[in-house]
């Protein structure tokens, strides 16, 4: 379970709410629920406190532990404050400009890392060409990742009756090198008042984790 952002990287911020705090609360709540309902499942967190973890290290932690599943938790943001709802991504070719923008924003975190160009094969998060090239990296777990993403969005829309924007694909650095089915959940828009209030409430965190 990967809580996006952390430490000197706050992620999206709006109305006093920081993405890094929401994702950590969600990650810990999700882990706690899995432990409760499936005690045989071993849970590994990429971070369990407010610390900065580089993007390459997040998938490396999962690979090193031979994880069966990688779930990266994030919050969305956009200039239009009326846009709201969840989106769950699998690695792949972004077919819409909006998906590219989400990937560019999440991938820009690597600019905070030293030697990022060597580590990510010359990938530059500021150029659309890099994202197009990068999103062509298909992995062997694509079908399972998309199926899992669909189950997550279905559960969110039907199970807790939250607005779902569906399953999408884009080139995310954090999913690139994970050797297992991997998804990235955008749990709501911090730029939207209702999503923001929901995600920063105990009820919202508990329901989303469920």
C-alpha positions, -999 to +999 in steps of 0.1 A: +000+000+000+016+032-012+005+066+003+013+091-023+036+121-017+050+129+019+076+148+037+087+179+017+063+169-011+028+178+001+011+169-032-021+188-041-032+214-015-065+233-012-085+248+017-059+237+043-060+201+032-028+184+019-028+154-003+001+137+016-020+137+048-052+123+031-032+095+014-015+085+046-048+083+065-063+063+037-034+039+035-033+032+072-071+027+073-070+004+043-042-017+058-061-019+091-093-032+073-073-058+053-056-070+085-090-073+102-108-091+074-079-111+059-054-117+088-033-140+065-025-112+042+009-095+048+007-057+044+037-036+035+035+002+035+059+023+013+055+049+041+036+048+074+046+084+085+051+118+069+083+111+050+095+116+014+099+084-006+113+086-041+091+072-069+115+044-079+118+033-043+080+028-040+079+000-066+113-013-054+098-019-020+070-039-035+093-059-058+118-066-030+090-080-008+076-101-037+042-084-033+012-097-051-005-063-054+005-027-055-020+000-046-010+036-048-033+062-032-036+098-044-059+128-046-068+147-077-069+184-085-080+206-113-087+242-121-124+236-123-137+234-087-170+216-098-151+185-110-154+157-084-153+119-080-128+090-080-107+076-108-086+044-108-057+041-132-037+012-146-005+017-165-010+022-202-015+046-230-034+077-221-062+082-246-073+116-233-056+149-225-070+149-190-053+115-182-020+130-195-024+160-172-029+137-142+001+116-151+023+147-156+013+161-123+019+129-104+052+122-123+065+158-117+074+146-081+106+131-095+120+166-101+125+166-063+149+137-066+186+138-074+199+123-106+163+116-118+173+116-155+198+088-151+174+068-128+144+071-151+162+066-185+161+103-195+124+107-187+114+144-185+081+150-168+078+184-185+076+171-220+045+154-235+068+134-258+083+116-227+048+107-215+037+093-248+069+072-251+067+062-215+030+052-215+038+026-242+055+004-216+029-023-212+034-048-185+024-085-182-001-076-155-022-052-176-054-073-177-054-080-139-046-044-131-076-032-152-099-058-137-089-047-102-093-011-111-129-019-123-137-037-091-125-007-070-145+018-090-176-004-089-173-008-052-169+030-047-199+038-068-222+010-057-208+001-023-205+036-007-225+055-034-197+079-043-193+095-078-170+075-100-152+088-131-143+053-141-112+033-150-084+050-170-049+043-183-019+066-183+019+064-179+027+067-142+063+064-131+052+048-098+035+019-116+062+015-143+085-010-127+062-029-103+063-066-111+027-073-101-008-061-108-007-024-099-033+004-097-033+041-088-064+054-071-073+091-073-096+092-043-113+125-051-106+161-060-090+183-033-099+212-056-136+203-050-152+215-017-173+184-012-146+159-021-121+178+001-144+178+031-153+141+026-117+130+023-105+150+053-133+135+075-131+103+096-163+090+079-148+097+044-115+080+051-133+050+067-157+046+038-131+050+011-108+025+028-138+001+029 
